[in-house]
């Protein structure tokens, strides 16, 4: 399971899930689906090169995704027999 995710990889994951960057404010990025169908936007600090686990977890929940979805995207998922 990912404990931190590189900022560039996180952005690629968001784009692969269909999200778009709406705006940047005070060092935080705000992402949402084009049809604005998320309950609330995905927001995270872009001050650092990595995203912390607590930001990942809350944003995955907002998106309706799991940590396993992220790990699979990053190629870190368990190998199936």
Beta strands, then each sheet from edge to edge (+ up, - down):
strand 1: 4-6
strand 2: 19-25
strand 3: 28-33
strand 4: 42-45
strand 5: 50-52
sheet 1: 1+ 5-
sheet 2: 2+ 3- 4+
end
